C-alpha cells in the first residue's frame, strides 16, 4: 500500500513471522556480526547457542588470523574482520557455516 499508516493498522505479526532453525540462526548471527566493525562477541555467541565458535573452528580462525583476515581481541573475546578480511568476507562466512 502507498499509505504506511493504513498498512500498519492492518499489520498482523503472526502472518509475517518466520520460524528460523538453529543452523540458520547461527548463520545469520555469524554473517550479520562479522559484517560489522564490532565483530562476534564469543561470550554472547556461547550464551545464545551453547557452543564455542572459536574452539569449534580453531584451526580455521588461526589460519585467518595468520593471513590477517581477522583479528582476535582475546581481552574482550571478540573476533572481527580486518579491512582485508571484509573484502573476502563471503568466503570466510561460507567456511564457518
Buried (B, 14 or more C-beta within 10 A) or exposed (E): EEEEEEEEEEEEEEEEEEEEEEEEEBBEBBBEBBBEEEBBBBEEBBEEEEEEBBEEBEEBBEEBBEEEBBBBEEEEBBBBBBEEBBEEBEEBBEEBE
